[in-house]
Amino acid sequence: MPVVMTKRDEELLETLTLKVHLFTLLQAATAWWGTGPQAIRNARERLGKLSTAGLVERSQVNLFPMLSLNTPEVSWTPGGSMPQFGPIAYRFQKRWDAAMRLETVYIATRKAANQFGGFGGKFKHRTQLTHDVHVTEIYLRLNERDIGPGIIVTTDEAV
């Protein structure tokens, strides 16, 4: 049965097909529905309808927990001294001190990609899912606007 698309649905699907590879249920809920248990229920219900319509695919995957993304791990500017990459690489490898856990994630389908442009379908690199979820988190944070908590506004600005 066809789903009646809302502006929120369109923004969500454009984000999945054109900007990021996937997002977790919590990321989608926070970005488009706000915070709290009701937001998660609303997100799960709507994403379920988009899944039934063949526009998103829901999967359970193992991910490392989200890292704090409040500050850059490394900062460098042209002309400045080069960072010491050995210790940085070691720190990056050791930062996953917690076990992986099962998370619900959503990707766009080929049908969504055909409708909105961009990409959709299967996971390209299952070993990079934790990385992809962190990239999504950074994208969502950079696109937040001060119009209300947890509400994403898409713009034409480059990110």
N, CA, C and O atoms as a GROMACS GRO file, in nm:
protein
  636
    1MET      N    1   0.084  -0.118   0.000
    1MET     CA    2   0.000   0.000   0.000
    1MET      C    3   0.088   0.124   0.000
    1MET      O    4   0.180   0.133   0.081
    2PRO      N    5   0.063   0.220  -0.088
    2PRO     CA    6   0.146   0.341  -0.094
    2PRO      C    7   0.133   0.423   0.033
    2PRO      O    8   0.027   0.429   0.095
    3VAL      N    9   0.242   0.485   0.070
    3VAL     CA   10   0.244   0.571   0.188
    3VAL      C   11   0.233   0.716   0.142
    3VAL      O   12   0.295   0.755   0.043
    4VAL      N   13   0.156   0.796   0.214
    4VAL     CA   14   0.146   0.938   0.186
    4VAL      C   15   0.269   1.004   0.248
    4VAL      O   16   0.288   1.001   0.369
    5MET      N   17   0.352   1.061   0.163
    5MET     CA   18   0.480   1.117   0.208
    5MET      C   19   0.459   1.252   0.276
    5MET      O   20   0.387   1.338   0.226
    6THR      N   21   0.523   1.268   0.391
    6THR     CA   22   0.522   1.396   0.461
    6THR      C   23   0.653   1.468   0.431
    6THR      O   24   0.746   1.408   0.378
    7LYS      N   25   0.660   1.594   0.465
    7LYS     CA   26   0.785   1.670   0.450
    7LYS      C   27   0.896   1.604   0.530
    7LYS      O   28   1.010   1.595   0.484
    8ARG      N   29   0.863   1.557   0.651
    8ARG     CA   30   0.962   1.488   0.734
    8ARG      C   31   1.013   1.362   0.665
    8ARG      O   32   1.133   1.336   0.666
    9ASP      N   33   0.922   1.285   0.604
    9ASP     CA   34   0.963   1.165   0.531
    9ASP      C   35   1.060   1.200   0.420
    9ASP      O   36   1.163   1.134   0.402
   10GLU      N   37   1.028   1.304   0.345
   10GLU     CA   38   1.114   1.346   0.234
   10GLU      C   39   1.252   1.388   0.284
   10GLU      O   40   1.353   1.350   0.226
   11GLU      N   41   1.257   1.466   0.393
   11GLU     CA   42   1.386   1.509   0.448
   11GLU      C   43   1.466   1.388   0.496
   11GLU      O   44   1.587   1.380   0.472
   12LEU      N   45   1.399   1.297   0.563
   12LEU     CA   46   1.465   1.178   0.614
   12LEU      C   47   1.522   1.094   0.499
   12LEU      O   48   1.636   1.051   0.505
   13LEU      N   49   1.442   1.071   0.396
   13LEU     CA   50   1.487   0.990   0.283
   13LEU      C   51   1.594   1.060   0.200
   13LEU      O   52   1.685   0.995   0.150
   14GLU      N   53   1.584   1.191   0.186
   14GLU     CA   54   1.690   1.265   0.116
   14GLU      C   55   1.820   1.254   0.195
   14GLU      O   56   1.927   1.241   0.135
   15THR      N   57   1.812   1.260   0.326
   15THR     CA   58   1.932   1.245   0.408
   15THR      C   59   1.992   1.107   0.388
   15THR      O   60   2.114   1.094   0.372
   16LEU      N   61   1.910   1.004   0.390
   16LEU     CA   62   1.960   0.867   0.374
   16LEU      C   63   2.014   0.837   0.234
   16LEU      O   64   2.107   0.758   0.220
   17THR      N   65   1.957   0.898   0.134
   17THR     CA   66   2.001   0.867  -0.003
   17THR      C   67   2.114   0.959  -0.051
   17THR      O   68   2.194   0.920  -0.136
   18LEU      N   69   2.121   1.079   0.004
   18LEU     CA   70   2.216   1.178  -0.048
   18LEU      C   71   2.326   1.219   0.049
   18LEU      O   72   2.430   1.270   0.005
   19LYS      N   73   2.306   1.199   0.179
   19LYS     CA   74   2.401   1.256   0.276
   19LYS      C   75   2.475   1.152   0.360
   19LYS      O   76   2.596   1.166   0.381
   20VAL      N   77   2.406   1.051   0.408
   20VAL     CA   78   2.467   0.951   0.496
   20VAL      C   79   2.428   0.811   0.448
   20VAL      O   80   2.335   0.796   0.369
   21HIS      N   81   2.499   0.710   0.496
   21HIS     CA   82   2.470   0.573   0.454
   21HIS      C   83   2.362   0.506   0.538
   21HIS      O   84   2.288   0.421   0.487
   22LEU      N   85   2.352   0.543   0.664
   22LEU     CA   86   2.256   0.480   0.752
   22LEU      C   87   2.239   0.566   0.876
   22LEU      O   88   2.317   0.658   0.900
   23PHE      N   89   2.137   0.535   0.956
   23PHE     CA   90   2.127   0.592   1.089
   23PHE      C   91   2.062   0.493   1.182
   23PHE      O   92   1.991   0.402   1.140
   24THR      N   93   2.088   0.513   1.312
   24THR     CA   94   2.025   0.429   1.412
   24THR      C   95   1.885   0.482   1.439
   24THR      O   96   1.851   0.594   1.402
   25LEU      N   97   1.805   0.399   1.504
   25LEU     CA   98   1.672   0.442   1.544
   25LEU      C   99   1.681   0.566   1.632
   25LEU      O  100   1.605   0.661   1.615
   26LEU      N  101   1.774   0.565   1.727
   26LEU     CA  102   1.787   0.680   1.817
   26LEU      C  103   1.828   0.806   1.742
   26LEU      O  104   1.775   0.914   1.771
   27GLN      N  105   1.918   0.796   1.646
   27GLN     CA  106   1.957   0.913   1.567
   27GLN      C  107   1.838   0.968   1.490
   27GLN      O  108   1.816   1.090   1.488
   28ALA      N  109   1.761   0.881   1.426
   28ALA     CA  110   1.645   0.927   1.350
   28ALA      C  111   1.543   0.991   1.443
   28ALA      O  112   1.490   1.098   1.413
   29ALA      N  113   1.516   0.926   1.556
   29ALA     CA  114   1.417   0.979   1.649
   29ALA      C  115   1.458   1.117   1.698
   29ALA      O  116   1.376   1.209   1.699
   30THR      N  117   1.582   1.131   1.740
   30THR     CA  118   1.629   1.259   1.794
   30THR      C  119   1.628   1.368   1.689
   30THR      O  120   1.590   1.482   1.718
   31ALA      N  121   1.668   1.336   1.567
   31ALA     CA  122   1.678   1.437   1.462
   31ALA      C  123   1.543   1.482   1.410
   31ALA      O  124   1.524   1.600   1.380
   32TRP      N  125   1.447   1.389   1.398
   32TRP     CA  126   1.320   1.424   1.335
   32TRP      C  127   1.199   1.425   1.427
   32TRP      O  128   1.095   1.481   1.391
   33TRP      N  129   1.210   1.364   1.545
   33TRP     CA  130   1.094   1.358   1.635
   33TRP      C  131   1.123   1.417   1.773
   33TRP      O  132   1.029   1.438   1.850
   34GLY      N  133   1.247   1.445   1.806
   34GLY     CA  134   1.281   1.499   1.938
   34GLY      C  135   1.336   1.391   2.028
   34GLY      O  136   1.384   1.288   1.981
   35THR      N  137   1.329   1.414   2.158
   35THR     CA  138   1.387   1.319   2.253
   35THR      C  139   1.278   1.255   2.338
   35THR      O  140   1.166   1.306   2.348
   36GLY      N  141   1.313   1.143   2.397
   36GLY     CA  142   1.222   1.076   2.488
   36GLY      C  143   1.159   0.952   2.428
   36GLY      O  144   1.170   0.927   2.308
   37PRO      N  145   1.094   0.875   2.513
   37PRO     CA  146   1.035   0.748   2.469
   37PRO      C  147   0.929   0.764   2.360
   37PRO      O  148   0.921   0.681   2.269
   38GLN      N  149   0.848   0.869   2.367
   38GLN     CA  150   0.744   0.889   2.265
   38GLN      C  151   0.807   0.917   2.129
   38GLN      O  152   0.757   0.870   2.026
   39ALA      N  153   0.915   0.993   2.128
   39ALA     CA  154   0.985   1.021   2.001
   39ALA      C  155   1.036   0.892   1.940
   39ALA      O  156   1.026   0.873   1.818
   40ILE      N  157   1.090   0.803   2.020
   40ILE     CA  158   1.141   0.675   1.969
   40ILE      C  159   1.025   0.590   1.917
   40ILE      O  160   1.037   0.528   1.811
   41ARG      N  161   0.914   0.586   1.989
   41ARG     CA  162   0.797   0.511   1.941
   41ARG      C  163   0.747   0.567   1.808
   41ARG      O  164   0.717   0.492   1.716
   42ASN      N  165   0.736   0.700   1.799
   42ASN     CA  166   0.690   0.764   1.676
   42ASN      C  167   0.784   0.734   1.559
   42ASN      O  168   0.740   0.705   1.448
   43ALA      N  169   0.914   0.743   1.586
   43ALA     CA  170   1.013   0.716   1.481
   43ALA      C  171   1.003   0.570   1.436
   43ALA      O  172   1.001   0.543   1.316
   44ARG      N  173   0.997   0.478   1.530
   44ARG     CA  174   0.988   0.336   1.497
   44ARG      C  175   0.863   0.308   1.412
   44ARG      O  176   0.868   0.234   1.314
   45GLU      N  177   0.751   0.367   1.451
   45GLU     CA  178   0.625   0.346   1.378
   45GLU      C  179   0.635   0.401   1.235
   45GLU      O  180   0.597   0.334   1.140
   46ARG      N  181   0.684   0.524   1.221
   46ARG     CA  182   0.691   0.585   1.088
   46ARG      C  183   0.794   0.515   1.000
   46ARG      O  184   0.768   0.491   0.882
   47LEU      N  185   0.909   0.481   1.056
   47LEU     CA  186   1.010   0.409   0.979
   47LEU      C  187   0.958   0.271   0.938
   47LEU      O  188   0.994   0.220   0.833
   48GLY      N  189   0.874   0.212   1.022
   48GLY     CA  190   0.810   0.086   0.986
   48GLY      C  191   0.720   0.102   0.864
   48GLY      O  192   0.718   0.016   0.776
   49LYS      N  193   0.646   0.212   0.860
   49LYS     CA  194   0.560   0.238   0.743
   49LYS      C  195   0.644   0.262   0.618
   49LYS      O  196   0.609   0.217   0.509
   50LEU      N  197   0.757   0.335   0.634
   50LEU     CA  198   0.845   0.357   0.519
   50LEU      C  199   0.910   0.226   0.475
   50LEU      O  200   0.937   0.207   0.356
   51SER      N  201   0.934   0.137   0.569
   51SER     CA  202   0.988   0.005   0.536
   51SER      C  203   0.885  -0.077   0.460
   51SER      O  204   0.918  -0.141   0.360
   52THR      N  205   0.761  -0.076   0.508
   52THR     CA  206   0.653  -0.149   0.440
   52THR      C  207   0.634  -0.096   0.298
   52THR      O  208   0.600  -0.172   0.207
   53ALA      N  209   0.656   0.034   0.279
   53ALA     CA  210   0.644   0.094   0.146
   53ALA      C  211   0.767   0.066   0.059
   53ALA      O  212   0.770   0.106  -0.058
   54GLY      N  213   0.868  -0.001   0.115
   54GLY     CA  214   0.987  -0.036   0.038
   54GLY      C  215   1.088   0.076   0.024
   54GLY      O  216   1.171   0.073  -0.066
   55LEU      N  217   1.082   0.177   0.112
   55LEU     CA  218   1.172   0.292   0.101
   55LEU      C  219   1.291   0.286   0.196
   55LEU      O  220   1.395   0.345   0.167
   56VAL      N  221   1.279   0.216   0.307
   56VAL     CA  222   1.391   0.195   0.398
   56VAL      C  223   1.396   0.047   0.435
   56VAL      O  224   1.296  -0.024   0.428
   57GLU      N  225   1.514   0.004   0.474
   57GLU     CA  226   1.533  -0.132   0.520
   57GLU      C  227   1.586  -0.127   0.662
   57GLU      O  228   1.682  -0.056   0.692
   58ARG      N  229   1.522  -0.202   0.750
   58ARG     CA  230   1.562  -0.208   0.891
   58ARG      C  231   1.650  -0.330   0.911
   58ARG      O  232   1.622  -0.438   0.860
   59SER      N  233   1.760  -0.311   0.986
   59SER     CA  234   1.850  -0.422   1.017
   59SER      C  235   1.897  -0.413   1.161
   59SER      O  236   1.901  -0.305   1.220
   60GLN      N  237   1.931  -0.527   1.217
   60GLN     CA  238   1.995  -0.534   1.347
   60GLN      C  239   2.142  -0.562   1.321
   60GLN      O  240   2.176  -0.662   1.257
   61VAL      N  241   2.230  -0.476   1.370
   61VAL     CA  242   2.374  -0.492   1.346
   61VAL      C  243   2.449  -0.470   1.477
   61VAL      O  244   2.399  -0.404   1.568
   62ASN      N  245   2.569  -0.524   1.485
   62ASN     CA  246   2.656  -0.501   1.599
   62ASN      C  247   2.737  -0.375   1.576
   62ASN      O  248   2.803  -0.360   1.473
   63LEU      N  249   2.731  -0.285   1.673
   63LEU     CA  250   2.805  -0.159   1.666
   63LEU      C  251   2.878  -0.135   1.798
   63LEU      O  252   2.831  -0.176   1.904
   64PHE      N  253   2.993  -0.070   1.789
   64PHE     CA  254   3.056  -0.021   1.911
   64PHE      C  255   2.974   0.098   1.961
   64PHE      O  256   2.910   0.165   1.880
   65PRO      N  257   2.976   0.126   2.091
   65PRO     CA  258   2.901   0.240   2.144
   65PRO      C  259   2.951   0.372   2.083
   65PRO      O  260   3.066   0.383   2.039
   66MET      N  261   2.862   0.471   2.082
   66MET     CA  262   2.898   0.603   2.030
   66MET      C  263   3.008   0.665   2.115
   66MET      O  264   3.006   0.657   2.238
   67LEU      N  265   3.102   0.725   2.047
   67LEU     CA  266   3.208   0.800   2.116
   67LEU      C  267   3.161   0.943   2.138
   67LEU      O  268   3.068   0.990   2.072
   68SER      N  269   3.224   1.010   2.231
   68SER     CA  270   3.198   1.152   2.250
   68SER      C  271   3.254   1.225   2.128
   68SER      O  272   3.371   1.210   2.095
   69LEU      N  273   3.171   1.302   2.063
   69LEU     CA  274   3.214   1.374   1.943
   69LEU      C  275   3.210   1.524   1.967
   69LEU      O  276   3.176   1.601   1.877
   70ASN      N  277   3.246   1.565   2.088
   70ASN     CA  278   3.237   1.706   2.123
   70ASN      C  279   3.355   1.789   2.075
   70ASN      O  280   3.342   1.910   2.054
   71THR      N  281   3.469   1.726   2.057
   71THR     CA  282   3.589   1.797   2.009
   71THR      C  283   3.661   1.711   1.907
   71THR      O  284   3.648   1.588   1.910
   72PRO      N  285   3.736   1.772   1.817
   72PRO     CA  286   3.813   1.693   1.720
   72PRO      C  287   3.920   1.610   1.792
   72PRO      O  288   3.975   1.653   1.894
   73GLU      N  289   3.949   1.494   1.740
   73GLU     CA  290   4.055   1.410   1.796
   73GLU      C  291   4.192   1.465   1.762
   73GLU      O  292   4.287   1.452   1.840
   74VAL      N  293   4.203   1.526   1.644
   74VAL     CA  294   4.329   1.582   1.597
   74VAL      C  295   4.298   1.711   1.525
   74VAL      O  296   4.198   1.723   1.455
   75SER      N  297   4.385   1.807   1.542
   75SER     CA  298   4.369   1.934   1.472
   75SER      C  299   4.501   1.969   1.405
   75SER      O  300   4.607   1.960   1.467
   76TRP      N  301   4.494   2.009   1.280
   76TRP     CA  302   4.614   2.045   1.206
   76TRP      C  303   4.578   2.150   1.103
   76TRP      O  304   4.469   2.146   1.045
   77THR      N  305   4.667   2.246   1.079
   77THR     CA  306   4.649   2.346   0.974
   77THR      C  307   4.772   2.346   0.885
   77THR      O  308   4.883   2.322   0.933
   78PRO      N  309   4.755   2.374   0.757
   78PRO     CA  310   4.870   2.380   0.667
   78PRO      C  311   4.974   2.477   0.721
   78PRO      O  312   4.942   2.587   0.766
   79GLY      N  313   5.098   2.434   0.714
   79GLY     CA  314   5.208   2.515   0.766
   79GLY      C  315   5.241   2.484   0.910
   79GLY      O  316   5.349   2.519   0.957
   80GLY      N  317   5.151   2.419   0.980
   80GLY     CA  318   5.176   2.381   1.120
   80GLY      C  319   5.253   2.251   1.127
   80GLY      O  320   5.270   2.182   1.026
   81SER      N  321   5.301   2.218   1.247
   81SER     CA  322   5.373   2.091   1.260
   81SER      C  323   5.278   1.974   1.240
   81SER      O  324   5.163   1.976   1.283
   82MET      N  325   5.331   1.874   1.177
   82MET     CA  326   5.253   1.754   1.148
   82MET      C  327   5.222   1.682   1.279
   82MET      O  328   5.307   1.673   1.368
   83PRO      N  329   5.101   1.630   1.292
   83PRO     CA  330   5.068   1.552   1.411
   83PRO      C  331   5.152   1.425   1.418
   83PRO      O  332   5.201   1.376   1.316
   84GLN      N  333   5.170   1.374   1.537
   84GLN     CA  334   5.240   1.247   1.557
   84GLN      C  335   5.139   1.134   1.533
   84GLN      O  336   5.062   1.098   1.621
   85PHE      N  337   5.142   1.079   1.412
   85PHE     CA  338   5.040   0.985   1.371
   85PHE      C  339   5.046   0.851   1.444
   85PHE      O  340   4.943   0.787   1.463
   86GLY      N  341   5.164   0.806   1.485
   86GLY     CA  342   5.176   0.678   1.558
   86GLY      C  343   5.094   0.677   1.685
   86GLY      O  344   5.009   0.589   1.702
   87PRO      N  345   5.116   0.772   1.777
   87PRO     CA  346   5.037   0.774   1.901
   87PRO      C  347   4.887   0.798   1.875
   87PRO      O  348   4.802   0.746   1.948
   88ILE      N  349   4.856   0.875   1.771
   88ILE     CA  350   4.715   0.901   1.739
   88ILE      C  351   4.649   0.771   1.693
   88ILE      O  352   4.539   0.738   1.737
   89ALA      N  353   4.717   0.696   1.605
   89ALA     CA  354   4.662   0.569   1.556
   89ALA      C  355   4.644   0.472   1.673
   89ALA      O  356   4.543   0.401   1.679
   90TYR      N  357   4.740   0.467   1.764
   90TYR     CA  358   4.728   0.378   1.880
   90TYR      C  359   4.607   0.417   1.965
   90TYR      O  360   4.530   0.331   2.006
   91ARG      N  361   4.591   0.546   1.991
   91ARG     CA  362   4.478   0.595   2.070
   91ARG      C  363   4.345   0.559   2.002
   91ARG      O  364   4.250   0.520   2.069
   92PHE      N  365   4.339   0.574   1.870
   92PHE     CA  366   4.216   0.540   1.797
   92PHE      C  367   4.185   0.390   1.809
   92PHE      O  368   4.069   0.352   1.826
   93GLN      N  369   4.287   0.306   1.802
   93GLN     CA  370   4.264   0.162   1.813
   93GLN      C  371   4.217   0.122   1.951
   93GLN      O  372   4.140   0.028   1.965
   94LYS      N  373   4.262   0.192   2.054
   94LYS     CA  374   4.231   0.156   2.193
   94LYS      C  375   4.104   0.221   2.246
   94LYS      O  376   4.062   0.191   2.358
   95ARG      N  377   4.041   0.309   2.170
   95ARG     CA  378   3.926   0.382   2.223
   95ARG      C  379   3.801   0.297   2.234
   95ARG      O  380   3.706   0.336   2.302
   96TRP      N  381   3.798   0.184   2.169
   96TRP     CA  382   3.682   0.096   2.177
   96TRP      C  383   3.700   0.003   2.296
   96TRP      O  384   3.734  -0.114   2.280
   97ASP      N  385   3.676   0.055   2.416
   97ASP     CA  386   3.695  -0.026   2.536
   97ASP      C  387   3.569  -0.100   2.578
   97ASP      O  388   3.574  -0.182   2.670
   98ALA      N  389   3.459  -0.074   2.515
   98ALA     CA  390   3.333  -0.143   2.546
   98ALA      C  391   3.301  -0.243   2.434
   98ALA      O  392   3.345  -0.228   2.320
   99ALA      N  393   3.224  -0.343   2.470
   99ALA     CA  394   3.186  -0.446   2.373
   99ALA      C  395   3.084  -0.391   2.274
   99ALA      O  396   3.012  -0.295   2.302
  100MET      N  397   3.080  -0.454   2.158
  100MET     CA  398   2.978  -0.420   2.058
  100MET      C  399   2.841  -0.458   2.114
  100MET      O  400   2.829  -0.546   2.200
  101ARG      N  401   2.739  -0.390   2.063
  101ARG     CA  402   2.603  -0.425   2.104
  101ARG      C  403   2.510  -0.417   1.982
  101ARG      O  404   2.538  -0.348   1.884
  102LEU      N  405   2.402  -0.489   1.992
  102LEU     CA  406   2.306  -0.496   1.883
  102LEU      C  407   2.225  -0.367   1.877
  102LEU      O  408   2.168  -0.324   1.977
  103GLU      N  409   2.220  -0.305   1.759
  103GLU     CA  410   2.147  -0.179   1.739
  103GLU      C  411   2.059  -0.192   1.615
  103GLU      O  412   2.090  -0.267   1.522
  104THR      N  413   1.950  -0.119   1.615
  104THR     CA  414   1.862  -0.111   1.498
  104THR      C  415   1.910   0.004   1.411
  104THR      O  416   1.924   0.117   1.457
  105VAL      N  417   1.935  -0.026   1.284
  105VAL     CA  418   1.975   0.078   1.189
  105VAL      C  419   1.884   0.071   1.067
  105VAL      O  420   1.820  -0.030   1.040
  106TYR      N  421   1.881   0.182   0.995
  106TYR     CA  422   1.800   0.194   0.874
  106TYR      C  423   1.886   0.242   0.760
  106TYR      O  424   1.970   0.330   0.777
  107ILE      N  425   1.865   0.183   0.643
  107ILE     CA  426   1.929   0.229   0.521
  107ILE      C  427   1.820   0.255   0.418
  107ILE      O  428   1.710   0.201   0.427
  108ALA      N  429   1.852   0.338   0.321
  108ALA     CA  430   1.760   0.362   0.210
  108ALA      C  431   1.765   0.241   0.116
  108ALA      O  432   1.868   0.175   0.104
  109THR      N  433   1.654   0.213   0.053
  109THR     CA  434   1.649   0.106  -0.047
  109THR      C  435   1.680   0.163  -0.186
  109THR      O  436   1.690   0.284  -0.204
  110ARG      N  437   1.694   0.074  -0.280
  110ARG     CA  438   1.714   0.119  -0.420
  110ARG      C  439   1.592   0.198  -0.467
  110ARG      O  440   1.605   0.293  -0.543
  111LYS      N  441   1.474   0.157  -0.422
  111LYS     CA  442   1.352   0.228  -0.459
  111LYS      C  443   1.360   0.374  -0.411
  111LYS      O  444   1.325   0.465  -0.485
  112ALA      N  445   1.406   0.395  -0.288
  112ALA     CA  446   1.421   0.532  -0.237
  112ALA      C  447   1.526   0.608  -0.316
  112ALA      O  448   1.508   0.726  -0.348
  113ALA      N  449   1.636   0.541  -0.349
  113ALA     CA  450   1.742   0.606  -0.428
  113ALA      C  451   1.690   0.646  -0.566
  113ALA      O  452   1.724   0.752  -0.616
  114ASN      N  453   1.608   0.562  -0.626
  114ASN     CA  454   1.549   0.596  -0.756
  114ASN      C  455   1.455   0.715  -0.746
  114ASN      O  456   1.444   0.794  -0.839
  115GLN      N  457   1.387   0.726  -0.632
  115GLN     CA  458   1.292   0.834  -0.614
  115GLN      C  459   1.359   0.966  -0.574
  115GLN      O  460   1.315   1.073  -0.616
  116PHE      N  461   1.465   0.959  -0.493
  116PHE     CA  462   1.527   1.080  -0.441
  116PHE      C  463   1.666   1.107  -0.496
  116PHE      O  464   1.725   1.211  -0.467
  117GLY      N  465   1.720   1.014  -0.574
  117GLY     CA  466   1.857   1.028  -0.622
  117GLY      C  467   1.950   0.969  -0.519
  117GLY      O  468   1.907   0.926  -0.412
  118GLY      N  469   2.077   0.967  -0.550
  118GLY     CA  470   2.174   0.919  -0.452
  118GLY      C  471   2.189   0.768  -0.452
  118GLY      O  472   2.185   0.704  -0.557
  119PHE      N  473   2.207   0.713  -0.333
  119PHE     CA  474   2.236   0.570  -0.321
  119PHE      C  475   2.138   0.503  -0.226
  119PHE      O  476   2.074   0.568  -0.144
  120GLY      N  477   2.129   0.373  -0.240
  120GLY     CA  478   2.045   0.291  -0.156
  120GLY      C  479   2.073   0.146  -0.184
  120GLY      O  480   2.140   0.113  -0.282
  121GLY      N  481   2.024   0.061  -0.100
  121GLY     CA  482   2.047  -0.083  -0.118
  121GLY      C  483   2.116  -0.141   0.002
  121GLY      O  484   2.089  -0.101   0.115
  122LYS      N  485   2.203  -0.234  -0.020
  122LYS     CA  486   2.270  -0.306   0.087
  122LYS      C  487   2.384  -0.225   0.148
  122LYS      O  488   2.429  -0.125   0.092
  123PHE      N  489   2.430  -0.272   0.265
  123PHE     CA  490   2.548  -0.212   0.327
  123PHE      C  491   2.667  -0.235   0.236
  123PHE      O  492   2.687  -0.346   0.186
  124LYS      N  493   2.745  -0.132   0.216
  124LYS     CA  494   2.862  -0.146   0.130
  124LYS      C  495   2.976  -0.216   0.204
  124LYS      O  496   3.039  -0.307   0.151
  125HIS      N  497   3.003  -0.173   0.326
  125HIS     CA  498   3.114  -0.229   0.405
  125HIS      C  499   3.064  -0.252   0.547
  125HIS      O  500   3.064  -0.161   0.629
  126ARG      N  501   3.023  -0.375   0.576
  126ARG     CA  502   2.970  -0.406   0.709
  126ARG      C  503   3.072  -0.380   0.819
  126ARG      O  504   3.034  -0.352   0.932
  127THR      N  505   3.200  -0.387   0.788
  127THR     CA  506   3.303  -0.362   0.888
  127THR      C  507   3.312  -0.215   0.925
  127THR      O  508   3.377  -0.180   1.024
  128GLN      N  509   3.250  -0.128   0.848
  128GLN     CA  510   3.259   0.016   0.872
  128GLN      C  511   3.129   0.075   0.927
  128GLN      O  512   3.112   0.196   0.925
  129LEU      N  513   3.038  -0.008   0.975
  129LEU     CA  514   2.910   0.042   1.021
  129LEU      C  515   2.923   0.136   1.141
  129LEU      O  516   2.853   0.237   1.148
  130THR      N  517   3.012   0.105   1.235
  130THR     CA  518   3.032   0.194   1.349
  130THR      C  519   3.084   0.329   1.301
  130THR      O  520   3.040   0.434   1.349
  131HIS      N  521   3.175   0.326   1.206
  131HIS     CA  522   3.226   0.451   1.147
  131HIS      C  523   3.112   0.529   1.081
  131HIS      O  524   3.099   0.650   1.101
  132ASP      N  525   3.030   0.459   1.003
  132ASP     CA  526   2.920   0.525   0.932
  132ASP      C  527   2.820   0.589   1.029
  132ASP      O  528   2.770   0.698   1.003
  133VAL      N  529   2.792   0.523   1.141
  133VAL     CA  530   2.699   0.579   1.240
  133VAL      C  531   2.760   0.705   1.302
  133VAL      O  532   2.687   0.800   1.332
  134HIS      N  533   2.891   0.707   1.323
  134HIS     CA  534   2.956   0.827   1.377
  134HIS      C  535   2.955   0.941   1.274
  134HIS      O  536   2.936   1.057   1.311
  135VAL      N  537   2.975   0.909   1.147
  135VAL     CA  538   2.965   1.011   1.042
  135VAL      C  539   2.824   1.068   1.040
  135VAL      O  540   2.807   1.189   1.027
  136THR      N  541   2.724   0.983   1.053
  136THR     CA  542   2.586   1.030   1.058
  136THR      C  543   2.566   1.124   1.176
  136THR      O  544   2.501   1.228   1.162
  137GLU      N  545   2.620   1.089   1.291
  137GLU     CA  546   2.605   1.174   1.410
  137GLU      C  547   2.665   1.312   1.386
  137GLU      O  548   2.606   1.413   1.423
  138ILE      N  549   2.782   1.316   1.326
  138ILE     CA  550   2.846   1.445   1.296
  138ILE      C  551   2.760   1.523   1.197
  138ILE      O  552   2.739   1.643   1.215
  139TYR      N  553   2.712   1.456   1.093
  139TYR     CA  554   2.627   1.523   0.995
  139TYR      C  555   2.504   1.583   1.062
  139TYR      O  556   2.471   1.699   1.039
  140LEU      N  557   2.436   1.504   1.143
  140LEU     CA  558   2.314   1.552   1.208
  140LEU      C  559   2.342   1.669   1.301
  140LEU      O  560   2.263   1.763   1.308
  141ARG      N  561   2.453   1.663   1.372
  141ARG     CA  562   2.488   1.775   1.461
  141ARG      C  563   2.518   1.902   1.382
  141ARG      O  564   2.479   2.011   1.423
  142LEU      N  565   2.587   1.888   1.271
  142LEU     CA  566   2.620   2.005   1.190
  142LEU      C  567   2.497   2.065   1.124
  142LEU      O  568   2.496   2.184   1.091
  143ASN      N  569   2.394   1.985   1.105
  143ASN     CA  570   2.273   2.034   1.039
  143ASN      C  571   2.163   2.078   1.135
  143ASN      O  572   2.059   2.127   1.091
  144GLU      N  573   2.184   2.062   1.265
  144GLU     CA  574   2.084   2.108   1.361
  144GLU      C  575   2.075   2.259   1.356
  144GLU      O  576   2.175   2.328   1.341
  145ARG      N  577   1.955   2.309   1.368
  145ARG     CA  578   1.932   2.453   1.370
  145ARG      C  579   1.854   2.487   1.496
  145ARG      O  580   1.786   2.400   1.550
  146ASP      N  581   1.862   2.608   1.542
  146ASP     CA  582   1.798   2.648   1.667
  146ASP      C  583   1.650   2.679   1.650
  146ASP      O  584   1.605   2.788   1.685
  147ILE      N  585   1.575   2.584   1.598
  147ILE     CA  586   1.430   2.605   1.586
  147ILE      C  587   1.355   2.517   1.684
  147ILE      O  588   1.233   2.524   1.693
  148GLY      N  589   1.427   2.436   1.757
  148GLY     CA  590   1.365   2.350   1.857
  148GLY      C  591   1.454   2.231   1.882
  148GLY      O  592   1.533   2.193   1.796
  149PRO      N  593   1.442   2.170   1.999
  149PRO     CA  594   1.528   2.058   2.031
  149PRO      C  595   1.499   1.938   1.941
  149PRO      O  596   1.384   1.898   1.924
  150GLY      N  597   1.607   1.882   1.885
  150GLY     CA  598   1.594   1.761   1.808
  150GLY      C  599   1.527   1.775   1.673
  150GLY      O  600   1.486   1.675   1.614
  151ILE      N  601   1.514   1.897   1.622
  151ILE     CA  602   1.448   1.915   1.494
  151ILE      C  603   1.555   1.945   1.390
  151ILE      O  604   1.636   2.037   1.408
  152ILE      N  605   1.556   1.869   1.282
  152ILE     CA  606   1.656   1.893   1.178
  152ILE      C  607   1.593   1.975   1.067
  152ILE      O  608   1.477   1.955   1.030
  153VAL      N  609   1.672   2.068   1.016
  153VAL     CA  610   1.629   2.150   0.903
  153VAL      C  611   1.732   2.132   0.795
  153VAL      O  612   1.851   2.155   0.818
  154THR      N  613   1.690   2.092   0.678
  154THR     CA  614   1.786   2.078   0.569
  154THR      C  615   1.799   2.212   0.498
  154THR      O  616   1.702   2.287   0.484
  155THR      N  617   1.921   2.240   0.455
  155THR     CA  618   1.949   2.364   0.384
  155THR      C  619   2.032   2.332   0.262
  155THR      O  620   2.068   2.217   0.239
  156ASP      N  621   2.062   2.432   0.184
  156ASP     CA  622   2.148   2.416   0.069
  156ASP      C  623   2.295   2.437   0.102
  156ASP      O  624   2.381   2.430   0.014
  157GLU      N  625   2.324   2.465   0.230
  157GLU     CA  626   2.462   2.489   0.269
  157GLU      C  627   2.543   2.361   0.256
  157GLU      O  628   2.493   2.252   0.282
  158ALA      N  629   2.669   2.376   0.216
  158ALA     CA  630   2.759   2.261   0.210
  158ALA      C  631   2.802   2.227   0.351
  158ALA      O  632   2.822   2.315   0.434
  159VAL      N  633   2.816   2.098   0.376
  159VAL     CA  634   2.861   2.053   0.508
  159VAL      C  635   2.998   1.993   0.493
  159VAL      O  636   3.056   1.948   0.592
   0.00000   0.00000   0.00000
